[in-house]
Amino acid sequence: MGTWNTAVDGNDTFLDIYQNFFDLYNKGKDPIEVSKQITEVYKQAFDDYDDRTNSLCGLALAQWETGVV
């Protein structure tokens, strides 16, 4: 994981998940289905002790911004 500052979005894991969510969402895919796909593709990051929080925060922000939650 690359980190460039102390902000919640200041690392590669957060940004990868967040950007990939919107790549799929902006192609017209349902945000709930996108969420499922992201958790499958990034399963290792969601399961990893060091990356779990960054993964969850990236997905949660994307979901919140698209009205999923």
Backbone as CSV, one residue per row, in Angstrom:
resi,resn,N_x,N_y,N_z,CA_x,CA_y,CA_z,C_x,C_y,C_z
1,MET,0.847,-1.178,0.000,0.000,0.000,0.000,0.888,1.235,0.000
2,GLY,0.618,2.148,-0.913,1.322,3.415,-0.925,0.527,4.458,-0.174
3,THR,1.219,5.236,0.620,0.570,6.290,1.394,1.292,7.594,1.112
4,TRP,0.554,8.662,0.856,1.204,9.933,0.579,0.819,11.038,1.548
5,ASN,-0.169,10.808,2.416,-0.485,11.747,3.494,-1.364,11.048,4.523
6,THR,-1.756,11.771,5.551,-2.516,11.160,6.638,-4.024,11.270,6.467
7,ALA,-4.473,11.820,5.369,-5.916,11.924,5.114,-6.503,10.537,4.885
8,VAL,-7.785,10.400,5.116,-8.452,9.119,4.936,-8.268,8.621,3.503
9,ASP,-8.294,9.533,2.544,-8.145,9.141,1.144,-6.703,9.259,0.639
10,GLY,-5.757,9.323,1.541,-4.362,9.528,1.179,-3.564,8.253,0.987
11,ASN,-4.162,7.242,0.364,-3.428,5.994,0.121,-3.969,5.290,-1.113
12,ASP,-3.168,4.402,-1.646,-3.513,3.709,-2.896,-4.744,2.832,-2.784
13,THR,-4.891,2.115,-1.686,-6.004,1.185,-1.543,-7.337,1.921,-1.591
14,PHE,-7.466,2.965,-0.806,-8.688,3.777,-0.803,-8.989,4.268,-2.209
15,LEU,-7.994,4.869,-2.836,-8.206,5.484,-4.135,-8.511,4.461,-5.224
16,ASP,-7.870,3.310,-5.194,-8.149,2.263,-6.181,-9.608,1.822,-6.106
17,ILE,-10.064,1.555,-4.909,-11.442,1.089,-4.725,-12.430,2.189,-5.092
18,TYR,-12.191,3.381,-4.620,-13.076,4.513,-4.898,-13.166,4.781,-6.403
19,GLN,-12.029,4.838,-7.078,-12.027,5.134,-8.511,-12.631,3.995,-9.331
20,ASN,-12.332,2.767,-8.967,-12.906,1.638,-9.698,-14.414,1.562,-9.520
21,PHE,-14.901,1.892,-8.344,-16.342,1.962,-8.122,-16.964,2.922,-9.125
22,PHE,-16.403,4.126,-9.224,-16.989,5.130,-10.108,-16.753,4.831,-11.583
23,ASP,-15.683,4.126,-11.912,-15.496,3.694,-13.298,-16.677,2.831,-13.744
24,LEU,-17.071,1.900,-12.894,-18.199,1.018,-13.211,-19.536,1.755,-13.115
25,TYR,-19.700,2.539,-12.087,-20.941,3.287,-11.870,-21.213,4.250,-13.028
26,ASN,-20.174,4.927,-13.490,-20.338,5.897,-14.573,-20.614,5.237,-15.918
27,LYS,-20.434,3.928,-15.996,-20.798,3.187,-17.201,-22.254,2.731,-17.145
28,GLY,-22.971,3.147,-16.100,-24.387,2.853,-15.989,-24.731,1.633,-15.154
29,LYS,-23.753,1.058,-14.481,-24.034,-0.123,-13.667,-24.682,0.282,-12.347
30,ASP,-25.524,-0.608,-11.841,-26.218,-0.400,-10.571,-25.205,-0.344,-9.431
31,PRO,-25.295,0.665,-8.548,-24.304,0.799,-7.487,-24.268,-0.379,-6.503
32,ILE,-25.386,-1.062,-6.329,-25.378,-2.231,-5.442,-24.580,-3.358,-6.089
33,GLU,-24.774,-3.545,-7.389,-24.007,-4.564,-8.104,-22.528,-4.187,-8.172
34,VAL,-22.259,-2.906,-8.340,-20.872,-2.438,-8.354,-20.217,-2.732,-7.008
35,SER,-20.945,-2.501,-5.931,-20.408,-2.772,-4.587,-20.043,-4.244,-4.430
36,LYS,-20.917,-5.120,-4.912,-20.637,-6.553,-4.831,-19.400,-6.908,-5.642
37,GLN,-19.305,-6.335,-6.833,-18.161,-6.625,-7.688,-16.862,-6.115,-7.064
38,ILE,-16.897,-4.929,-6.480,-15.707,-4.363,-5.839,-15.252,-5.245,-4.683
39,THR,-16.184,-5.713,-3.868,-15.790,-6.551,-2.731,-15.226,-7.891,-3.187
40,GLU,-15.654,-8.374,-4.342,-15.091,-9.619,-4.875,-13.701,-9.389,-5.457
41,VAL,-13.566,-8.342,-6.257,-12.287,-8.055,-6.911,-11.208,-7.700,-5.880
42,TYR,-11.587,-6.968,-4.854,-10.638,-6.522,-3.834,-10.758,-7.328,-2.544
43,LYS,-11.178,-8.560,-2.654,-11.356,-9.406,-1.472,-10.110,-9.453,-0.598
44,GLN,-8.964,-9.568,-1.219,-7.714,-9.646,-0.453,-7.492,-8.366,0.360
45,ALA,-7.780,-7.212,-0.219,-7.606,-5.949,0.506,-8.615,-5.835,1.645
46,PHE,-9.851,-6.286,1.421,-10.862,-6.229,2.481,-10.538,-7.203,3.613
47,ASP,-9.866,-8.298,3.298,-9.500,-9.291,4.311,-8.183,-8.983,5.020
48,ASP,-7.375,-8.135,4.426,-6.059,-7.819,4.982,-6.182,-6.868,6.173
49,TYR,-5.514,-7.196,7.254,-5.599,-6.396,8.478,-5.179,-4.941,8.230
50,ASP,-4.108,-4.743,7.467,-3.586,-3.392,7.249,-4.410,-2.583,6.248
51,ASP,-5.062,-3.240,5.302,-5.813,-2.536,4.261,-7.318,-2.483,4.490
52,ARG,-7.814,-3.215,5.456,-9.261,-3.332,5.664,-9.951,-1.977,5.830
53,THR,-9.427,-1.138,6.686,-10.068,0.148,6.952,-10.055,1.038,5.719
54,ASN,-8.932,1.058,5.016,-8.855,1.866,3.795,-9.845,1.364,2.746
55,SER,-9.980,0.054,2.653,-10.913,-0.544,1.694,-12.351,-0.170,2.034
56,LEU,-12.703,-0.342,3.283,-14.065,-0.037,3.721,-14.393,1.436,3.554
57,CYS,-13.452,2.297,3.872,-13.700,3.740,3.742,-13.857,4.153,2.280
58,GLY,-13.054,3.592,1.394,-13.177,3.900,-0.030,-14.521,3.472,-0.582
59,LEU,-14.941,2.271,-0.234,-16.231,1.770,-0.690,-17.381,2.545,-0.050
60,ALA,-17.275,2.813,1.224,-18.341,3.517,1.940,-18.564,4.926,1.384
61,LEU,-17.495,5.629,1.088,-17.646,6.979,0.545,-18.318,6.931,-0.829
62,ALA,-17.890,6.004,-1.664,-18.495,5.864,-2.989,-19.973,5.503,-2.877
63,GLN,-20.305,4.609,-1.955,-21.702,4.236,-1.756,-22.516,5.414,-1.250
64,TRP,-21.972,6.146,-0.325,-22.677,7.292,0.235,-22.937,8.345,-0.852
65,GLU,-21.925,8.590,-1.672,-22.058,9.607,-2.723,-23.040,9.197,-3.818
66,THR,-23.289,7.905,-3.957,-24.235,7.452,-4.971,-25.585,7.050,-4.368
67,GLY,-25.756,7.243,-3.080,-27.037,7.012,-2.430,-27.347,5.557,-2.127
68,VAL,-26.324,4.713,-2.085,-26.561,3.298,-1.789,-26.935,3.122,-0.324
69,VAL,-26.302,3.855,0.541,-26.563,3.715,1.982,-27.233,4.946,2.526
